[in-house]
Amino acid sequence: MVQAGTGAAARPRGLRALEALNFFMADMQAGIGPFLGVFLLAHGWASGLIGTVMTLGGVAGMVMTAPAGALVDGTSRKKLYVVIPGICTVLASGIVLVTQEFWMVAVSQVATAVAGAAIGPAVSGITLGMVRQAGFNRQNGRNQALNHAGNMIGAGLSGYLGWRFGFTAVFLLAALFGVLSILSVLLIPGDAIDDRAARGLKHTEGGDEKANGLRVLLQSRPLLILAACLAFFHLGNGAMLPLYGLAVVGAKQGDPAVFVAETIVIAQAVMIGAAIVAMRLAERQGYWLVLLISFVALPIRGLVAAHLITAWGVYPVQMLDGIGAGLQSVAVPGLVARILNGTGRVNVGQGAVMTVQGLGASLSPALGGWIAQGLGYPTMFTILGGFALVSIALWVAFAARVRPACDRAAEDYGQAAPAGVTV
């Protein structure tokens, strides 16, 4: 393979396929998920019940994420952890179109969440195995920018097709993106992925013993603080998008399919820029500041959402979502990989953090739905946004613990990369 620093030709084999996977997998993973709330609302469901069924799926995904990360760490067939979940996610989403019975919808959401639990750690591991630690921040930034672009285009097409042809067309589009995702991951050469590097090991190190996600989390104070901050953030953030869509559509401020697509397109467009900014800022300042800015965006978003339940309010509300989520999409995987570099536990660590983060996200729809039903949407948005104040307080209070690990991310850029890797 070509040595690092020889130019564009030094890009590892299969990197374009990896980037295509990140573009197509966004809409494949989601299926009709972003449109689920308004779809069920149109079929007579109340906001509390909609939030409950979303929470069931969130809890299932949360429980499976850490074990999925451990499986990704321990396997040399990482591409299968994208192919099989991709097929399952598309099939599960189709159940909702056939029946709207509570338990069938719940089974669909649980199956989707369980299947999707492995995709994040798998793609992160594949990326790390292809570009190593020295190239991970920059390649992850590109991955996330492409993922947000795919989400934006998929949502735009879904909104148009849903408005023109109904929700069946949304499912068919998700199925098409699923097929293209599977083809993309199959085009990545198996020998382009270093399985030891993919779990954060050097060739001279051991680490083949089985890993426990909870133990990995508890043994690392910076990782534990990061997970706690993300849990509170996502407790507030998880329900914002679906419930804001319900609030505006319920107030008869817009067409359901078009409005939900609009919320996603605006957020994802901002996330593309935010991912690139996060990548650059991490190279210069480390991840601490990147994550602090992401936490600050949510309380502001909650206040704006509470006072602008209108069709045009989607612009500031979702732009703030794009800032928070776009920064975190780069900073969280990058920081976990940095903290656990050399341990051989990177993917189980990613899974453990995603599990704790998912605890907040899975509780958010049910909590937000019942608050909205009892106290109204404005109060609910204010309360949800306020949860991020806890994240900010923890992140600042424990800055001395987490900043050294965060700042070392800036040191990765410019390191000599392994053969075949450009930084």
Secondary structure as UniProt FT lines:
FT   TURN            4..5
FT   HELIX           8..10
FT   TURN            13..14
FT   HELIX           15..30
FT   TURN            31..32
FT   HELIX           33..35
FT   HELIX           36..42
FT   TURN            43..44
FT   HELIX           47..74
FT   TURN            78..79
FT   HELIX           80..98
FT   HELIX           102..116
FT   TURN            117..118
FT   HELIX           119..165
FT   HELIX           167..186
FT   HELIX           190..192
FT   HELIX           195..198
FT   TURN            199..200
FT   TURN            203..204
FT   HELIX           213..218
FT   HELIX           221..237
FT   TURN            238..239
FT   HELIX           240..250
FT   TURN            251..252
FT   HELIX           256..285
FT   HELIX           287..307
FT   TURN            312..313
FT   HELIX           314..339
FT   TURN            340..344
FT   HELIX           346..375
FT   HELIX           377..397
FT   HELIX           399..412
FT   TURN            413..414
FT   TURN            419..420
//
